[in-house]
Amino acid sequence: MRKILFLSLIALGVSNLKAQSTDGFCGTLQTEEDLAWLRAYQASYVPGEFSRGGSTYYIPTKVHIVGTDDGTGYYNLSYLFQAFCELNEKFAETGFIFYIYEDINYIDNSDYYEHNFLDGGEMMEDYNVNDVANIYFVADPAGNCGYFSPSEDAVAIRNSCGLPGNTTIAHEFGHFFSLPHTFYGWEWGTPDDEDQEWVNGDNCNSSADGFCDTPPDYLPYRWFCPGPEQTDPFGETFFSDGSLYMSYANDECATRFSEEQMEAMRANLLGPRNDFLDFPEPVYVDVTETPVPLSPPNLALENYYNYVELQWTSAAGAAEYHLQISFSPSFSAIAADVITSDTSYIITELAEDKTYYWRIRPLAPANTCEATSLAWSFNTGTLTMTDVATTDLFESLTVYPNPAVAGQAIQIGYSAAVSEDAVIELVDYTGRLVATDGFTILSGNQTYTFEIPAVSEGFYMVRIRSGNQTENIRLFIAE
């Protein structure tokens, strides 16, 4: 099975941007009505009632990646997989593991790609999947790095704020699982004295976020640790705790949820969001190997630009592979994002006489944290292979062994619906015919032996022709 995305333009020119470069950090504005469940929970809070106790909770997460009307500007899948890896690290103490639910949903809509809150709500109404966490990656979520919509029950993230090292996704999923900002109340201006959380802690459970293990915070704007000194209504000075994800402290400072915050999120999951737990749990697999590129050889000069087959080694435990082909060695300009269960991929949509870079990341259920392979490159040629398309000549076609050995035979296994005369050709990568043989394709499952001449080591094409139909299989021949 393959899930393929081709990008004709640079997917993201934002690799050096951080959350602080946007107009706003978080666009989530919760009211007391939105916090009704949390307030009821806090009113009857029993410390330790929802401690983790070693439990693990798998969170099915539907990923929606939004592009423009013409299908450009998509969030880079490499960033996506790293974002999920980092999200699970940030939620590790809660016991939550977020996993990508089913296939990624691509949406081509410029009004959603850069949207206001009204269009964002429409987007979520149109595409939300029931009973899972929905997250949308867009270019501009109403001028913010991200937001959680209580009415639509989904999260939107700015592409540039979903880069490695950002805390925006963790912050917004904190909102998703009931948490307000640590400075709750200050979004609307200066609260009354009794609604400002006091340093002495006397009103910690009835003011601000309602958690007593998150100290006072009066900073409803993006700030850098240690932040400014503040004063409560009694003249007591304090500094906000920038280590909390639900503050507006900079990414490098924020590192945790408090224990009471984590208990509230678990209670929220086990209570109003317990439908999330009805899905079969993915079995986490630790992939112990990194794929190794095999072909084309690094720095190879290909003859064709409309037919390049990429091959790599398998990685034990990997269920799928993420193949990226890029115009640049930094992989900021993506030519193709491919998710496949195979260890090879034929790409036919490249430009002629151009250098491309490629790499592979192994993927396993609930595990997107594995390292990518080394990046290799190849240069496309100026020739066109006119008969690269798979036809109805065979129902299935294989060559064994591959790699083959010069001077020895290969076995061509095939399944055909009808019998017909055909020609087998061995072609080198200059297009020169090296060997040919005529044979009759027989109906059913068959095997045909083809002798390989004493040729030099390298890549060749086994081409089978019958009338106007052609099949091609790439073959490596070792001396």
Disulfide bonds with the S-S distance in Angstrom:
Cys85-Cys369 2.09
Cys145-Cys161 1.90
Cys204-Cys212 1.89
Cys225-Cys253 1.69
